[in-house]
Amino acid sequence: MSNEITLLAITAASIGFFHTLFGPDHYLPFIMMSKARNWSTPKTMLITFLCGLGHVGSSVVLGIIGVSIGIAITKIEFFESFRGNLAAWAFIAFGLVYFIWGLRRAIRNKPHTHLHIHEDSTSHEHEHAHLKDHSHVHENKGKTITPWILFTIFVLGPCEPLIPILMYPAAKNNVGGLILVTSIFAAVTIATMMVVVYVTSTGIKLIPMKKMEKYSHAIAGAIILFSGLGIQFLGL
């Protein structure tokens, strides 16, 4: 292994770790959706892993195509930037729609009382929420669609440093170096995502949030929305 490949391998691990850690969009959506939709830990980890794989994999495929047919790095960077904008706006749209849906759901599900007067002039009151009995039908649809929406957004989102900083320089040495550097970056990125999601999700589940439970969907949507805004306007 050449010194250059060794240096690139170390760089790949460092960039994969810090790029993921300082990019809240890599883990906040999974943490918040796991809490709001009450996903089990295995399900949360599986969804995080698949989205991470799609996120890294899309850039790897694009980088390999660029290296193989000699596409100029400037053209690759332009396309990656376009994909980044697309993913950011997708995050914003998804977060906004989910926030509005969650807020509407919380308001509609506010418990209230009804007064019932019987024929013998006696009366009684009871408290209920309209969504308790039939919301499970809509919840099942949401549980099916939401992971696929997240996966699609993460496939659209590029790993900006991967191609210009790691893949193109590694490809100048040999194919083995390219595979090694790319694999290290992918492994560290996905592992960091999963560790942060696991630790944070586990911690959140220990915090009593009964009073805020009905707003969990709205909170999740708001945080995803702000993550998207951070990507688009703050370059996170």
C-alpha positions in Angstrom: 0.0 0.0 0.0 1.5 3.4 -1.0 1.8 6.3 1.4 -0.7 8.2 -0.6 -3.4 5.5 -0.3 -2.6 5.2 3.4 -3.1 8.9 3.8 -6.3 8.8 1.8 -7.6 5.9 3.9 -7.0 7.9 7.1 -8.6 10.9 5.5 -11.6 8.9 4.4 -12.2 7.6 8.0 -11.9 11.2 9.4 -14.1 12.8 6.8 -16.7 10.0 7.1 -16.9 10.5 10.9 -16.9 14.3 11.1 -19.0 14.9 8.0 -21.7 12.7 9.5 -21.4 13.9 13.0 -21.6 17.6 12.0 -24.5 16.9 9.6 -27.7 16.6 11.7 -29.6 15.6 8.6 -27.7 12.2 8.8 -29.4 11.2 12.1 -32.1 13.6 13.3 -34.8 12.3 10.9 -34.4 8.7 12.2 -34.3 9.7 15.9 -37.4 11.8 15.6 -39.4 9.5 13.4 -38.4 6.6 15.6 -39.9 8.4 18.6 -43.0 9.7 16.9 -43.9 6.4 15.2 -42.7 4.2 18.1 -40.3 2.2 15.9 -38.6 -0.6 17.7 -34.8 -0.4 18.0 -34.1 -3.1 15.4 -36.4 -1.4 12.9 -34.8 2.0 13.6 -31.4 0.6 13.0 -32.4 -1.2 9.8 -34.0 1.9 8.3 -30.9 4.0 9.3 -28.6 1.4 7.8 -30.5 1.2 4.5 -30.8 5.0 4.2 -27.1 5.3 4.9 -26.3 2.7 2.3 -28.4 4.5 -0.3 -26.9 7.8 0.7 -23.3 6.6 0.2 -24.0 4.2 -2.6 -25.5 6.8 -4.9 -22.3 8.9 -4.7 -20.1 5.8 -5.1 -21.9 4.8 -8.3 -21.7 8.3 -9.7 -18.0 8.5 -8.7 -17.2 5.1 -10.4 -19.0 6.2 -13.6 -17.0 9.5 -13.5 -13.7 7.7 -13.0 -14.4 5.0 -15.6 -15.3 7.3 -18.5 -13.2 10.3 -17.5 -15.9 12.8 -16.7 -14.3 16.1 -15.5 -14.5 16.6 -11.8 -16.1 20.0 -12.2 -19.1 18.3 -14.0 -19.4 15.7 -11.2 -19.3 18.4 -8.6 -22.0 20.4 -10.4 -24.3 17.4 -10.5 -23.6 16.6 -6.9 -24.5 20.2 -6.0 -27.7 19.8 -7.9 -28.6 16.6 -6.1 -27.8 18.3 -2.8 -30.2 21.1 -3.5 -32.9 18.6 -4.5 -32.4 16.6 -1.3 -32.5 19.7 0.8 -35.8 20.9 -0.7 -37.2 17.3 -0.3 -36.3 17.4 3.4 -38.0 20.8 3.7 -41.1 19.7 1.9 -41.4 16.4 3.8 -40.8 18.1 7.2 -43.3 20.9 6.5 -46.0 18.5 5.3 -45.4 16.1 8.3 -45.4 19.1 10.7 -48.7 20.3 9.5 -50.2 16.8 9.5 -48.8 16.2 13.0 -50.1 19.5 14.3 -53.6 18.9 12.8 -53.6 15.4 14.3 -52.7 16.7 17.8 -55.4 19.3 17.6 -58.1 16.9 16.4 -57.1 14.4 19.0 -57.6 16.8 21.9 -59.7 15.0 24.5 -63.1 16.7 25.2 -66.3 15.9 27.1 -69.8 15.1 26.0 -73.0 15.5 28.1 -75.6 12.7 27.7 -79.1 13.1 29.1 -81.1 9.9 29.5 -84.9 9.4 29.4 -85.1 9.2 33.2 -83.6 12.7 33.3 -80.3 11.5 34.6 -77.1 12.6 32.9 -73.5 11.8 32.6 -70.4 13.1 30.9 -67.6 11.2 29.3 -64.2 12.2 27.8 -62.9 10.9 24.5 -60.7 11.8 21.5 -62.0 11.3 18.0 -58.8 9.7 16.5 -58.3 7.0 19.1 -60.6 4.5 17.6 -59.8 4.8 13.9 -56.4 6.4 13.6 -54.6 3.1 13.4 -55.7 2.7 9.8 -53.9 5.8 8.8 -51.0 5.1 11.0 -50.4 1.8 9.2 -50.2 3.6 5.9 -47.8 6.2 7.4 -45.6 3.5 8.8 -45.3 1.9 5.4 -44.6 5.1 3.4 -42.4 7.1 5.8 -39.3 4.8 5.6 -39.5 4.8 1.8 -39.7 8.6 1.7 -36.6 8.9 3.9 -34.7 6.3 1.8 -35.6 8.3 -1.4 -34.4 11.6 0.1 -31.1 10.0 1.3 -30.5 8.4 -2.1 -30.9 11.9 -3.6 -28.5 13.4 -1.0 -24.8 13.4 -2.1 -21.7 12.7 0.1 -20.0 15.9 -1.1 -16.4 15.1 -0.1 -16.4 11.5 -1.3 -15.8 11.9 -5.1 -13.5 15.0 -5.4 -11.4 14.5 -2.2 -11.2 10.7 -2.0 -12.3 8.7 -5.1 -10.6 10.7 -7.9 -7.2 10.9 -6.1 -7.4 7.2 -5.1 -8.2 6.2 -8.7 -4.9 7.7 -9.9 -3.1 5.0 -7.9 -4.9 1.7 -8.5 -8.3 0.1 -8.4 -7.5 -1.6 -5.1 -6.8 1.7 -3.5 -10.0 3.2 -4.8 -12.0 0.2 -3.4 -10.3 0.5 0.0 -10.7 4.2 0.4 -14.3 4.1 -0.7 -15.1 1.2 1.6 -13.6 2.9 4.6 -15.6 6.1 4.0 -18.8 4.2 3.5 -18.3 2.0 6.6 -17.4 4.9 8.9 -20.2 7.1 7.6 -22.9 4.4 8.1 -21.5 3.3 11.4 -21.5 6.9 12.8 -25.1 7.4 11.7 -26.2 4.2 13.4 -24.3 4.8 16.6 -25.6 8.4 17.0 -29.2 7.2 16.2 -29.0 4.3 18.6 -27.5 6.2 21.5 -29.8 9.2 21.1 -33.0 7.2 20.5 -32.3 5.0 23.5 -31.7 8.2 25.7 -34.9 9.9 24.5 -37.0 6.8 25.3 -35.9 7.2 29.0 -37.2 10.7 29.1 -40.8 11.0 30.3 -42.7 13.0 27.6 -46.4 12.1 28.4 -47.6 15.7 28.1 -45.9 16.2 24.8 -46.7 12.7 23.4 -49.6 14.0 21.2 -47.3 16.6 19.6 -44.5 14.0 18.8 -45.4 14.0 15.1 -45.5 17.7 14.8 -42.1 18.0 16.7 -40.6 15.4 14.4 -41.8 17.3 11.3 -40.5 20.6 12.6 -37.0 19.2 13.3 -36.8 17.6 9.9 -38.0 20.9 8.3 -35.3 22.8 10.2 -32.7 20.2 9.2 -33.6 20.8 5.5 -33.4 24.6 6.0 -30.0 24.2 7.6 -28.7 22.1 4.7 -30.1 24.5 2.1 -29.3 27.9 3.7 -26.5 27.2 6.2 -24.6 24.5 4.3 -24.8 22.0 7.2 
